[in-house]
Structures are given as structure tokens and as C-alpha cells.
């Protein structure tokens, strides 16, 4: 009788699970380095099981086909092989509690029927309107690239003649505020400088927000021409002192600023915020090593990954033909997988599909250019005053190696109007940080360290007296 009761309970439980209707919309928020990316799963019951699509509203991607969808014993699994995406979740109290995987990385992700609550970030440094200065939305044109760039010009007063800086954003598509993980560093910088008598032009990267163009097809050299167009535009404004136009570049922007200044007599000074001073391939290897150490990855795994990436970067450095490069990368990765029994391939994806995906990510125009580019020659030609600063906790553009590279290049070029400073306890975004880890960017309330704002502003005032 006791055995019968247990079996009956198990039978009734299985009936309940089969009867669960998971059809419809499920909402989740994927936290990537702290920021929340809304994802929506649309599940449909079919004669043989379930089918589904995924929406990523913030990325404008709707109805993404999900290749495999299964739901058994309260457990949901779905996969999108061509994006190396997998999800495993268990239904508990009408919510899927699970893990989202993409390209070997894992993130907690829960889905529920409830609408996703928007994260509210506490950002005490963001300016509160109304402003004490004049602000104007503007559009200027890069005729060489047939691109229109939309931005904001802030002036200490509506009328006058002011020194000005152009803000140049870091890698990846950025809007005029360089908005990242709930922070708006360019808005904070612009507000501070303008209140201190310095005009600021900041703009949406090409193909972002209100700017036209194709960001994905661009390289640092293309973005250089956007900055040149910004200078040309400012020279048409009567409120701008044409002899006091400066550039402030963050990260990749700190690579682009010297490219422009080395060729243009219109640049009166430049500020490099975590700017590169060594070749791109070396930066990426250092970045990988430092971030993985902070994440607790074993020394053997770090070494193995660095050797693989170094070989891939070497193939890119030697290549002058994009099609041949893709063949060489494919052959190398195929050999790597054949000789490494521990190499993982995402479920639902063949080895060839996974290798093709990796090659397409590595061989983009931007990546090829960045890996090959050495900033030293351009820095050697910069003759205007230059301020280069970085944080000692920067894990993305490591301070020690890059500031030394900048200093050496400027010295070789004979530029003595140089100030270089490293700030302890600041990360890549110039936030006060204990670890420097990118995963901390969003959780830190501070957007930009006040001491850097103050000292950068004082230096600019000295150059524009």
C-alpha cells in the first residue's frame, strides 16, 4: 500500500507537469557587466512540442528564430546555434530560474510573465536641468564619408568667444554621452568643462542615435575623418576661438586624437584618457590576461588562451588579404580543435559553424585595423601640448605599459609640452575602484573621478590662457 501511494503521487505529479501551459511571452533581463539587457521569449505550443522566438528590444532585434526549444519535467532548454546562445532554466513559482550561455560565458537569467522592471541607477554626478549654460543640438557633415553627425554643443554663454574641446568616444557604438552601463561620462565631463568656461562638442558616433552611416564598417581611420569634420564645423561658429580647439579622447578616442593632431595645425592641445600607447594586439593580450586573473581563471587556462590569441593576432598582422586571412584563421582554428580534446563547442552547433562564427568576429575591418595599428608614429608627430592620464586599476588599457609607450613616443618626437599622470585606484572609466574589473562599472555610483575632472580642467585652462 505504501509503495502504491508513492507511485500514484509520482503519476499525478507527471500529469500536472505535462498540463503546464508555458505558451506566450516571457520577460527577462540579462545582466552584462552590470547593465540590464531586456530579452523576451515568445513560446508557441506545437503538435510535437514547442517552438519559440526571441526579441531583444534595446537592440532592435525582434523575432529571432530559436532553433531548438524543449520543455520537460519543468525544465526549459532553448538554443540559437548561429549566435552561440543556449539557455537552461527550471520553472519554479511561474518563473524560469536559469543560466544563459553565449560564446562560452554564463550569466544568470530568469524569465517571468511579469513586465520587466527598468533598472534605476543612482548617478549623483549627472547634471540636473535647467543648466547654467547654453546648449544647442547641432548637425555637421563628413562629406568625405557621406555621413551626417548629430551632437550637442555647449557654450558657457550664448554669446562670446570660447576655447572648445571635442570629445572622442571609446570603442564600440557610442552616443554623444558615451553612455555605458548606466553611466554618461561625456555628459558629466561636458557639464563640468562648460561650467568652467570651456565649450564642448560631443556627438553620436556614425550610425548611432541621430547620426547616419554604418558604424560596423568603420575603422579608427574612418572615425578620424569624423573628428576632422567636427573641427571644420567648429571653425564656422563665431562663438568658438579657432586658435583654441582641443581634443579629448577616451580609450580608442585616445588613439584617434593623436592621429588627427599629427596632421592638423588646427588642434591646439589634446587630452588622452586611457589612450593606447602600444600596438593593439599587445593591448588585447594584456587586457585578456588581467581580466581573467581578476576573474580567478587558472594560470594554465590563461596561458593557453594567450598562446591561441597571439597566434591569431600574428596571422592578422601578416595579412594583406581579407579573404586569405579568413582561410588562414579557419585552418588554424580547425587544427586547434582537432588537437584539443577539451575544446568546447556550443550545443546545437557543428565545429565548422562555430569556427566560422569565431573567424567572422575576429576578421572584422575594425579588429584587423586595431590589431595592426601602432600609435607611436602618430604620437611622435604630435607637437601641440598633450595631457595623458590613466588609472592604475585599468584592466582594459593597462596604465603602466600604455603611458610608458605614449611618453617614449612623444620624447622621441621631441615634444616637451607633455604631462603624464597615473591615478591610483581608478579603473578604465576613471571611477574609484577596488578591483578595476569591468563587472564593477555599473555598480559603482561614481561616473568620473572629481580629481581628474579638476586637474584636466586646470590643465586645459593653462593651455588656453
Order of alpha helices (4+ residues) and beta strands (2+ residues): alpha-beta-beta-beta-beta-beta-beta-beta-beta-beta-beta-beta-beta-beta-beta-alpha-beta-alpha-beta-alpha-beta-alpha-alpha-alpha-alpha-alpha-alpha-beta-alpha-beta-alpha
